[in-house]
Amino acid sequence: MNLACALLIAACMTSCAAESTEPETTTEVSFSLEKTFNARSLTYQAGNKNMPDLSQLPPVSIQEAEDILHTLREQKNLSEDCTLETTEGTPGQKLLTISTERSVGKSHRFTLQLSMITYEDDGSLYYKDCKAFASSSLYKWHLTGFGLASTQTAGLYTFECASYLYFRIVGEKETFIQVPVKVTGEYKSNSHQVNFTYSL
């Protein structure tokens, strides 16, 4: 996958969401989901800025959630694409908006949009904000942080995104579950290439 980006001088980790209380967790998660996907149950709190709005999520069974997660992990019929848009900012600055899209089959599409500010005098790049979208209405994808770091190898940089998939599980008692999805990658500034890895 080809992208364009610029230099970040030091390691950083910046939250994509306002600080807030972590969601209260429970133990009412399927053993299979917990063991296989490190899922955890949680008590949804409307208005918690550290969580997406889950009020409109349709209920799914544990089996349906497990089938979706296996499909995403297997990544069959995987396709990827990316775009880069550069716009003028204040004098000496440019805004880079990078959009990457990963599709698994026809039902699951994930779009990650990163906004960076680059300075023309030294080429340094700083994180501005990020957004994450999932095409399926059966779950929510939410980023909780994004980080970029330079490495000792000239022109090679690493990045990491912490994110979660949220499901509304129906059963004897309705509950919400949270499944971690880690997005990592390496960026080569000389060739404007970046490789993404999604760990579920």
MARBA-3410 file (N, C-alpha, C, O; in Angstrom, 1 decimal):
200
0.8,-1.2,0.0,0.0,0.0,0.0,0.9,1.2,0.0,1.9,1.3,0.8 ~ 0.6,2.2,-0.8,1.4,3.4,-0.9,0.7,4.6,-0.2,-0.5,4.7,-0.3 ~ 1.5,5.3,0.5,1.0,6.5,1.2,2.1,7.6,1.1,3.2,7.3,0.7 ~ 1.7,8.8,1.5,2.7,9.8,1.7,2.6,10.3,3.1,1.5,10.4,3.7 ~ 3.7,10.6,3.8,3.7,11.1,5.1,4.9,12.0,5.3,5.6,12.3,4.3
5.3,12.4,6.5,6.5,13.2,6.7,7.2,12.8,8.0,6.8,11.8,8.6 ~ 8.1,13.6,8.5,8.9,13.2,9.6,8.3,13.6,10.9,7.7,14.7,11.1 ~ 8.4,12.7,11.9,8.0,13.0,13.3,9.3,12.8,14.1,9.9,11.8,14.0 ~ 9.7,13.8,14.9,11.0,13.8,15.5,11.0,12.9,16.7,12.0,12.1,16.9 ~ 10.0,12.8,17.5,10.0,12.0,18.7,8.8,11.2,18.9,7.8,11.5,18.3
8.9,10.2,19.7,7.7,9.3,19.9,6.6,10.1,20.6,6.9,11.0,21.4 ~ 5.4,9.8,20.3,4.2,10.4,20.9,3.1,9.5,20.9,3.0,8.5,20.2 ~ 2.2,9.8,21.8,0.9,9.0,21.9,-0.2,10.1,22.3,-0.1,10.7,23.3 ~ -1.1,10.2,21.4,-2.1,11.2,21.5,-3.5,10.6,21.5,-3.8,9.8,20.6 ~ -4.4,10.9,22.4,-5.7,10.3,22.4,-6.6,10.9,21.4,-6.5,12.1,21.1
-7.4,10.1,20.7,-8.3,10.6,19.7,-9.6,11.0,20.3,-10.5,11.5,19.7 ~ -9.8,10.8,21.6,-11.0,11.1,22.3,-10.7,11.8,23.5,-9.6,11.7,24.1 ~ -11.7,12.6,24.0,-11.5,13.4,25.2,-11.3,12.4,26.4,-11.9,11.3,26.4 ~ -10.6,12.8,27.4,-10.4,12.0,28.6,-11.7,11.8,29.3,-12.5,12.7,29.4 ~ -11.9,10.5,29.8,-13.1,10.2,30.5,-12.9,9.0,31.3,-11.9,8.3,31.2
-13.9,8.7,32.1,-13.8,7.5,32.9,-13.9,6.2,32.1,-14.7,6.2,31.1 ~ -13.0,5.2,32.4,-13.1,4.0,31.6,-14.4,3.3,31.9,-15.0,3.4,33.0 ~ -14.9,2.6,30.8,-16.2,1.9,31.0,-16.1,0.8,32.1,-15.1,0.1,32.2 ~ -17.1,0.7,32.9,-17.2,-0.4,33.9,-17.3,-1.7,33.2,-18.2,-1.9,32.4 ~ -16.5,-2.7,33.6,-16.5,-4.0,33.0,-17.2,-5.0,33.9,-17.3,-4.8,35.1
-17.8,-6.1,33.2,-18.4,-7.1,33.9,-17.8,-8.4,33.5,-16.9,-8.4,32.7 ~ -18.3,-9.6,34.0,-17.7,-10.9,33.7,-18.7,-11.7,32.9,-18.5,-12.9,32.8 ~ -19.7,-11.1,32.3,-20.8,-11.8,31.6,-20.4,-11.9,30.1,-21.3,-11.8,29.3 ~ -19.2,-12.3,29.8,-18.8,-12.5,28.4,-18.6,-14.0,28.1,-18.2,-14.7,29.0 ~ -19.0,-14.4,26.9,-18.8,-15.8,26.5,-17.4,-16.2,26.7,-16.4,-15.4,26.3
-17.1,-17.4,27.3,-15.8,-17.9,27.5,-15.0,-18.0,26.1,-13.8,-17.7,26.1 ~ -15.8,-18.4,25.1,-15.1,-18.5,23.8,-14.6,-17.2,23.3,-13.5,-17.1,22.8 ~ -15.5,-16.1,23.4,-15.1,-14.8,22.9,-13.9,-14.2,23.8,-13.0,-13.6,23.3 ~ -14.0,-14.5,25.1,-12.9,-14.0,26.0,-11.6,-14.7,25.7,-10.5,-14.0,25.6 ~ -11.6,-16.0,25.5,-10.4,-16.8,25.2,-9.8,-16.5,23.9,-8.6,-16.4,23.7
-10.7,-16.5,22.8,-10.2,-16.4,21.5,-9.9,-15.0,21.0,-9.0,-14.8,20.3 ~ -10.7,-14.0,21.5,-10.6,-12.6,21.0,-10.3,-11.6,22.1,-10.3,-10.4,21.8 ~ -10.0,-12.1,23.3,-9.7,-11.2,24.4,-10.9,-10.2,24.7,-10.6,-9.0,25.1 ~ -12.1,-10.6,24.4,-13.3,-9.8,24.6,-13.6,-9.6,26.1,-13.2,-10.5,26.9 ~ -14.2,-8.5,26.4,-14.7,-8.3,27.8,-16.0,-7.7,27.8,-16.3,-6.8,26.9
-16.9,-8.0,28.7,-18.2,-7.4,28.9,-18.0,-6.0,29.5,-17.0,-5.8,30.3 ~ -18.9,-5.1,29.3,-18.8,-3.8,29.9,-20.2,-3.3,30.1,-21.2,-3.7,29.5 ~ -20.4,-2.3,31.0,-21.6,-1.7,31.3,-21.6,-0.4,30.5,-20.8,0.5,30.8 ~ -22.5,-0.2,29.6,-22.5,1.0,28.7,-23.1,2.1,29.5,-24.1,2.1,30.1 ~ -22.3,3.2,29.4,-22.7,4.5,30.1,-22.9,5.6,29.0,-21.9,6.0,28.5
-24.2,5.9,28.8,-24.4,7.0,27.8,-23.8,8.3,28.2,-23.8,8.7,29.4 ~ -23.1,8.9,27.3,-22.4,10.2,27.6,-21.0,10.0,28.0,-20.3,11.0,28.2 ~ -20.5,8.8,28.1,-19.1,8.6,28.4,-18.3,8.9,27.1,-18.4,8.3,26.1 ~ -17.5,10.0,27.2,-16.8,10.5,26.0,-15.6,9.6,25.6,-15.1,9.8,24.5 ~ -15.3,8.6,26.4,-14.3,7.7,26.0,-14.8,6.5,25.3,-14.0,5.6,24.9
-16.1,6.5,25.0,-16.8,5.4,24.3,-17.6,6.0,23.2,-18.1,7.1,23.3 ~ -17.8,5.2,22.1,-18.7,5.6,21.0,-20.2,5.5,21.5,-20.5,4.9,22.5 ~ -21.1,6.1,20.8,-22.5,6.0,21.1,-23.0,4.6,20.6,-23.0,4.3,19.5 ~ -23.3,3.8,21.6,-23.8,2.4,21.4,-25.3,2.2,21.4,-25.8,1.1,21.3 ~ -26.0,3.3,21.6,-27.4,3.2,21.9,-28.2,2.6,20.7,-29.3,2.1,20.9
-27.7,2.8,19.5,-28.4,2.4,18.3,-27.9,1.1,17.7,-28.3,0.6,16.7 ~ -26.9,0.4,18.4,-26.4,-0.9,18.0,-27.5,-1.9,18.0,-28.2,-2.0,19.1 ~ -27.7,-2.7,17.0,-28.8,-3.8,17.0,-28.2,-4.9,17.8,-27.0,-5.2,17.8 ~ -29.1,-5.7,18.5,-28.6,-6.8,19.3,-28.2,-8.0,18.4,-28.9,-8.2,17.4 ~ -27.2,-8.7,18.7,-26.7,-9.9,18.0,-26.5,-11.0,19.0,-26.2,-10.7,20.2
-26.5,-12.2,18.5,-26.2,-13.3,19.4,-24.7,-13.5,19.6,-23.9,-12.9,18.8 ~ -24.3,-14.2,20.6,-22.9,-14.5,20.8,-22.3,-15.2,19.6,-21.2,-14.9,19.1 ~ -23.1,-16.1,19.0,-22.7,-16.9,17.8,-22.5,-15.9,16.6,-21.5,-16.1,15.9 ~ -23.4,-15.0,16.4,-23.2,-14.0,15.3,-22.0,-13.2,15.5,-21.2,-13.0,14.6 ~ -21.8,-12.7,16.7,-20.6,-11.9,17.0,-19.3,-12.7,16.8,-18.3,-12.2,16.2
-19.3,-14.0,17.2,-18.1,-14.9,17.0,-17.9,-15.1,15.5,-16.7,-15.1,15.1 ~ -18.9,-15.3,14.7,-18.8,-15.5,13.3,-18.2,-14.3,12.6,-17.3,-14.4,11.8 ~ -18.6,-13.1,13.0,-18.1,-11.9,12.4,-16.6,-11.7,12.8,-15.8,-11.4,11.9 ~ -16.3,-12.0,14.0,-14.9,-11.8,14.4,-14.0,-12.9,13.8,-12.8,-12.5,13.4 ~ -14.4,-14.1,13.6,-13.6,-15.1,12.8,-13.4,-14.6,11.4,-12.3,-14.8,10.8
-14.4,-14.1,10.8,-14.3,-13.6,9.4,-13.3,-12.5,9.3,-12.5,-12.4,8.4 ~ -13.3,-11.5,10.3,-12.4,-10.4,10.3,-11.0,-10.9,10.5,-10.0,-10.4,9.9 ~ -10.8,-11.9,11.4,-9.5,-12.4,11.7,-8.9,-13.2,10.5,-7.7,-13.0,10.2 ~ -9.7,-14.0,9.8,-9.2,-14.7,8.7,-8.9,-13.9,7.5,-8.0,-14.2,6.7 ~ -9.5,-12.7,7.3,-9.2,-11.7,6.3,-9.3,-12.3,4.9,-8.4,-12.0,4.1
-10.2,-13.1,4.6,-10.4,-13.7,3.2,-11.0,-12.6,2.4,-11.8,-11.7,2.8 ~ -10.6,-12.6,1.1,-11.1,-11.6,0.1,-10.8,-10.2,0.6,-11.6,-9.3,0.6 ~ -9.5,-10.0,1.0,-9.1,-8.8,1.6,-8.6,-7.8,0.5,-8.0,-8.2,-0.5 ~ -9.0,-6.6,0.6,-8.6,-5.5,-0.3,-8.2,-4.3,0.5,-8.9,-4.0,1.5 ~ -7.3,-3.5,0.0,-6.8,-2.3,0.7,-6.7,-1.2,-0.3,-6.3,-1.4,-1.5
-6.9,0.1,0.1,-6.7,1.2,-0.7,-6.4,2.4,0.2,-6.7,2.4,1.4 ~ -5.8,3.5,-0.4,-5.5,4.6,0.4,-5.4,5.9,-0.5,-5.2,5.8,-1.7 ~ -5.7,7.0,0.1,-5.6,8.3,-0.6,-4.9,9.3,0.3,-4.9,9.2,1.5 ~ -4.4,10.3,-0.3,-3.7,11.4,0.4,-4.1,12.7,-0.1,-4.1,12.9,-1.4 ~ -4.5,13.6,0.7,-4.9,15.0,0.3,-4.1,16.0,1.1,-3.9,15.9,2.3
-3.5,16.9,0.3,-2.6,18.0,0.9,-3.3,19.3,0.7,-3.7,19.7,-0.4 ~ -3.5,20.1,1.8,-4.1,21.4,1.7,-3.2,22.4,2.4,-2.5,22.0,3.3 ~ -3.2,23.6,2.0,-2.4,24.7,2.6,-3.0,25.1,3.9,-4.2,25.2,4.1 ~ -2.1,25.3,4.9,-2.6,25.7,6.2,-2.1,27.1,6.4,-2.1,28.0,5.5 ~ -1.7,27.4,7.6,-1.1,28.7,7.9,0.3,28.8,7.2,0.8,27.8,6.8
0.9,30.0,7.1,2.2,30.1,6.4,3.2,29.2,7.0,3.5,29.1,8.2 ~ 3.8,28.4,6.1,4.9,27.5,6.5,4.4,26.1,6.9,5.1,25.2,7.3 ~ 3.0,25.9,6.8,2.4,24.6,7.2,1.5,24.1,6.1,1.0,24.8,5.3 ~ 1.4,22.8,6.1,0.5,22.1,5.3,-0.3,21.0,6.1,0.3,20.4,7.0 ~ -1.5,20.8,5.7,-2.3,19.7,6.3,-2.4,18.5,5.5,-2.8,18.6,4.3
-1.9,17.4,6.0,-2.0,16.1,5.3,-3.2,15.3,5.8,-3.2,15.0,7.1 ~ -4.1,14.9,5.0,-5.2,14.0,5.4,-5.0,12.7,4.7,-5.1,12.6,3.5 ~ -4.7,11.6,5.5,-4.5,10.3,4.9,-5.7,9.4,5.2,-6.0,9.3,6.4 ~ -6.2,8.8,4.2,-7.4,7.9,4.4,-7.0,6.5,3.9,-6.6,6.3,2.7 ~ -7.1,5.5,4.7,-6.8,4.1,4.4,-8.1,3.3,4.5,-8.8,3.5,5.5
-8.3,2.5,3.6,-9.5,1.6,3.6,-9.1,0.2,3.5,-8.4,-0.2,2.6 ~ -9.7,-0.7,4.4,-9.5,-2.1,4.3,-10.8,-2.8,4.3,-11.7,-2.5,5.2 ~ -11.0,-3.6,3.3,-12.3,-4.3,3.1,-12.1,-5.8,3.3,-11.1,-6.4,2.7 ~ -12.9,-6.5,4.0,-12.9,-7.9,4.2,-14.2,-8.4,3.6,-15.3,-8.3,4.2 ~ -14.2,-9.0,2.4,-15.4,-9.4,1.7,-16.2,-8.2,1.3,-15.7,-7.1,1.2
-17.5,-8.3,1.3,-18.4,-7.2,0.9,-19.1,-6.6,2.1,-19.7,-5.5,1.9 ~ -19.0,-7.2,3.2,-19.8,-6.7,4.4,-19.0,-5.9,5.4,-19.6,-5.2,6.2 ~ -17.7,-5.9,5.3,-16.9,-5.3,6.4,-15.8,-4.4,5.7,-14.9,-4.8,5.1 ~ -16.0,-3.1,5.9,-15.1,-2.1,5.4,-14.7,-1.2,6.5,-15.5,-0.6,7.2 ~ -13.3,-1.0,6.7,-12.8,-0.1,7.8,-12.0,1.0,7.1,-11.1,0.8,6.3
-12.4,2.2,7.5,-11.7,3.4,7.0,-11.1,4.2,8.2,-11.7,4.5,9.2 ~ -9.8,4.5,8.0,-9.1,5.2,9.0,-8.6,6.5,8.4,-7.9,6.5,7.4 ~ -8.9,7.7,9.0,-8.5,9.0,8.5,-7.6,9.6,9.5,-7.9,9.8,10.7 ~ -6.4,10.0,9.1,-5.4,10.6,9.9,-5.1,12.0,9.4,-4.9,12.2,8.2 ~ -5.1,13.0,10.2,-4.8,14.4,9.9,-3.5,14.7,10.5,-3.3,14.6,11.7
-2.5,15.2,9.7,-1.2,15.6,10.2,-0.9,17.0,9.7,-1.3,17.5,8.7 ~ -0.1,17.7,10.6,0.4,19.0,10.2,1.9,18.9,9.9,2.7,18.4,10.8 ~ 2.4,19.3,8.7,3.8,19.2,8.4,4.3,20.7,8.2,3.7,21.5,7.7 ~ 5.6,20.9,8.7,6.2,22.1,8.6,7.2,22.1,7.4,8.1,21.2,7.3 ~ 7.1,23.1,6.6,7.9,23.1,5.3,9.4,23.4,5.6,10.2,22.9,4.8
9.7,24.0,6.7,11.2,24.4,6.8,12.0,23.2,7.1,13.2,23.1,6.6 ~ 11.5,22.2,8.0,12.3,21.0,8.3,11.6,19.7,8.0,12.2,18.7,8.2 ~ 10.4,19.8,7.4,9.7,18.6,7.0,9.1,17.8,8.2,8.6,16.7,8.0 ~ 9.2,18.3,9.4,8.7,17.6,10.6,7.1,17.5,10.5,6.5,18.4,9.9 ~ 6.6,16.4,11.1,5.2,16.2,11.0,4.7,16.0,12.4,5.3,15.4,13.3
3.5,16.5,12.7,2.8,16.4,14.0,1.4,15.9,13.8,0.7,16.3,12.9 ~ 1.0,15.1,14.8,-0.4,14.5,14.8,-1.4,15.6,15.1,-1.2,16.5,15.9 ~ -2.5,15.6,14.4,-3.6,16.6,14.6,-4.8,15.8,15.1,-5.3,16.1,16.3 ~ -5.4,14.9,14.4,-6.5,14.1,14.9,-6.7,12.9,14.0,-6.1,12.7,13.0 ~ -7.7,12.0,14.4,-7.9,10.8,13.7,-9.4,10.4,13.8,-10.1,10.8,14.8
-9.9,9.7,12.8,-11.3,9.2,12.8,-11.3,7.8,12.3,-10.4,7.4,11.5 ~ -12.2,7.0,12.8,-12.4,5.7,12.3,-13.8,5.4,12.0,-14.7,5.8,12.7 ~ -14.0,4.6,10.9,-15.4,4.3,10.5,-15.4,2.8,10.1,-14.5,2.2,9.5 ~ -16.6,2.2,10.4,-16.8,0.8,10.0,-18.1,0.8,9.2,-19.1,1.4,9.7 ~ -18.2,0.1,8.1,-19.4,0.1,7.2,-20.5,-0.7,7.8,-21.7,-0.4,7.6
-20.2,-1.8,8.6,-21.3,-2.6,9.1,-22.0,-1.9,10.3,-21.4,-1.2,11.1 ~ -23.3,-2.1,10.3,-24.2,-1.6,11.4,-24.2,-2.5,12.6,-24.9,-2.2,13.6 ~ -23.6,-3.7,12.5,-23.7,-4.7,13.6,-22.7,-4.5,14.7,-22.8,-5.1,15.7 ~ -21.8,-3.6,14.5,-20.8,-3.3,15.5,-20.3,-1.8,15.3,-20.5,-1.2,14.2 ~ -19.6,-1.3,16.3,-18.9,0.0,16.2,-17.4,-0.2,16.3,-16.9,-1.0,17.1
-16.7,0.6,15.5,-15.2,0.6,15.6,-14.8,1.9,16.2,-15.2,3.0,15.6 ~ -14.0,1.9,17.2,-13.7,3.2,17.9,-12.2,3.2,18.2,-11.7,2.3,18.8 ~ -11.5,4.3,17.8,-10.1,4.5,18.1,-10.0,5.2,19.5,-10.7,6.2,19.7 ~ -9.0,4.8,20.3,-8.8,5.4,21.6,-7.5,6.1,21.6,-7.2,6.9,22.6 ~ -6.6,5.9,20.6,-5.3,6.6,20.6,-4.6,6.4,19.4,-4.9,5.4,18.6
-3.6,7.2,19.1,-2.8,7.1,17.9,-1.4,7.6,18.2,-1.2,8.7,18.8 ~ -0.4,6.9,17.8,1.0,7.3,18.0,1.9,7.1,16.9,1.8,6.1,16.1 ~ 2.9,8.0,16.7,3.9,7.9,15.7,5.3,8.0,16.3,5.4,8.7,17.3 ~ 6.3,7.3,15.8,7.6,7.4,16.4,8.7,7.2,15.3,8.5,6.5,14.3 ~ 9.8,8.0,15.4,10.9,7.8,14.5,11.7,6.6,15.0,11.6,6.2,16.2
12.6,6.0,14.2,13.4,4.9,14.6,14.8,5.2,14.3,15.2,6.3,13.7 ~ 15.7,4.3,14.6,17.2,4.5,14.4,17.5,4.3,12.9,18.6,4.7,12.5 ~ 16.6,3.7,12.2,16.9,3.5,10.8,16.4,4.7,10.0,15.3,5.1,10.1 ~ 17.3,5.3,9.2,17.0,6.5,8.5,15.8,6.3,7.6,15.7,5.3,6.8 ~ 14.8,7.2,7.7,13.6,7.2,6.8,12.6,6.1,7.2,11.6,6.0,6.5
12.7,5.4,8.4,11.8,4.4,8.8,11.1,4.9,10.1,11.8,5.2,11.1 ~ 9.8,4.9,10.1,9.0,5.3,11.2,7.9,4.3,11.5,7.5,3.5,10.6 ~ 7.5,4.2,12.8,6.5,3.2,13.2,5.3,4.0,13.7,5.4,5.1,14.2 ~ 4.2,3.4,13.7,3.0,4.0,14.2,2.1,2.9,14.9,2.3,1.7,14.6 ~ 1.2,3.3,15.7,0.3,2.3,16.4,-1.0,3.0,16.8,-1.0,4.1,17.3
-2.1,2.3,16.6,-3.4,2.7,16.9,-4.0,1.7,17.8,-4.0,0.5,17.6 ~ -4.6,2.2,18.9,-5.4,1.3,19.8,-6.8,1.5,19.5,-7.3,2.6,19.5 ~ -7.6,0.4,19.3,-9.0,0.5,18.9,-9.7,-0.6,19.5,-9.2,-1.6,19.9 ~ -11.1,-0.5,19.4,-12.0,-1.6,19.9,-13.2,-1.7,18.9,-13.6,-0.8,18.3 ~ -13.7,-3.0,18.9,-15.0,-3.3,18.2,-16.0,-3.5,19.4,-15.7,-4.1,20.4
-17.1,-2.9,19.2,-18.2,-3.0,20.2,-19.4,-3.7,19.7,-19.8,-3.4,18.6 ~ -19.9,-4.7,20.4,-21.1,-5.4,20.0,-22.1,-5.3,21.2,-21.8,-5.2,22.3 ~ -23.4,-5.4,20.7,-24.5,-5.5,21.7,-25.0,-6.9,21.7,-25.6,-7.4,20.7 ~ -24.8,-7.7,22.7,-25.1,-9.1,22.8,-26.4,-9.3,23.5,-26.7,-8.8,24.6 ~ -27.3,-10.1,22.8,-28.6,-10.5,23.4,-28.6,-11.9,23.9,-28.0,-12.8,23.2
-29.2,-12.2,25.0,-29.2,-13.5,25.6,-30.1,-13.5,26.8,-31.1,-12.8,26.8 ~ -29.8,-14.3,27.8,-30.6,-14.2,29.0,-30.6,-12.8,29.6,-31.5,-12.3,30.2 ~ -29.4,-12.1,29.4,-29.3,-10.7,29.9,-28.5,-10.0,28.8,-27.4,-10.4,28.5 ~ -29.0,-8.9,28.4,-28.3,-8.1,27.3,-27.1,-7.5,27.9,-27.1,-7.0,29.0 ~ -26.0,-7.5,27.1,-24.8,-6.9,27.5,-24.0,-6.4,26.3,-24.3,-6.7,25.2
-23.0,-5.5,26.6,-22.2,-5.0,25.5,-20.8,-5.6,25.7,-20.3,-5.8,26.8 ~ -20.1,-5.9,24.6,-18.8,-6.5,24.7,-17.8,-5.6,23.9,-18.2,-4.9,23.0 ~ -16.6,-5.6,24.3,-15.5,-4.8,23.7,-14.4,-5.7,23.3,-13.9,-6.5,24.1 ~ -14.0,-5.6,22.0,-13.0,-6.5,21.5,-11.8,-5.7,21.0,-12.0,-4.8,20.1 ~ -10.6,-5.9,21.5,-9.5,-5.0,21.1,-9.0,-5.3,19.6,-8.9,-6.5,19.3
-8.7,-4.3,18.9,-8.1,-4.4,17.6,-6.9,-3.5,17.5,-7.0,-2.2,17.6 ~ -5.7,-4.0,17.4,-4.5,-3.2,17.4,-4.0,-3.0,15.9,-3.9,-4.0,15.2 ~ -3.8,-1.8,15.6,-3.3,-1.4,14.3,-1.9,-0.9,14.4,-1.7,0.1,15.0 ~ -1.0,-1.6,13.7,0.4,-1.2,13.7,0.9,-1.0,12.3,0.3,-1.5,11.4 ~ 2.1,-0.4,12.2,2.6,-0.3,10.8,4.0,0.3,10.8,4.5,0.9,11.8
4.6,0.3,9.6,5.9,0.9,9.4,5.8,1.9,8.2,5.1,1.5,7.2 ~ 6.4,3.1,8.3,6.3,4.0,7.2,7.7,4.3,6.7,8.6,4.6,7.5 ~ 7.9,4.3,5.4,9.2,4.6,4.8,9.1,5.9,4.0,8.4,6.0,3.0 ~ 9.7,6.9,4.6,9.5,8.2,4.0,10.2,8.4,2.6,9.7,9.2,1.8 ~ 11.2,7.7,2.4,11.9,7.8,1.1,11.1,7.3,-0.1,11.1,7.9,-1.1
10.4,6.2,0.2,9.5,5.7,-0.9,8.1,5.9,-0.7,7.2,5.5,-1.5 ~ 7.7,6.7,0.3,6.3,7.0,0.6,5.4,5.7,0.7,4.4,5.7,0.1 ~ 5.9,4.7,1.4,5.2,3.5,1.6,4.9,3.2,3.1,5.7,3.6,3.9 ~ 3.8,2.6,3.3,3.4,2.2,4.7,2.7,0.9,4.7,1.9,0.6,3.8 ~ 3.0,0.1,5.6,2.4,-1.3,5.7,1.6,-1.3,7.0,2.1,-1.0,8.1
0.3,-1.7,6.9,-0.6,-1.8,8.0,-0.7,-3.3,8.4,-0.7,-4.2,7.6 ~ -0.8,-3.5,9.7,-1.2,-4.8,10.3,-2.3,-4.6,11.3,-2.1,-3.9,12.2 ~ -3.4,-5.4,11.1,-4.5,-5.3,12.0,-4.5,-6.6,12.8,-4.6,-7.7,12.3 ~ -4.4,-6.5,14.2,-4.3,-7.7,15.0,-5.6,-7.8,15.8,-5.9,-6.9,16.6 ~ -6.3,-8.8,15.6,-7.6,-9.1,16.3,-7.5,-10.3,17.1,-8.5,-10.7,17.7
END
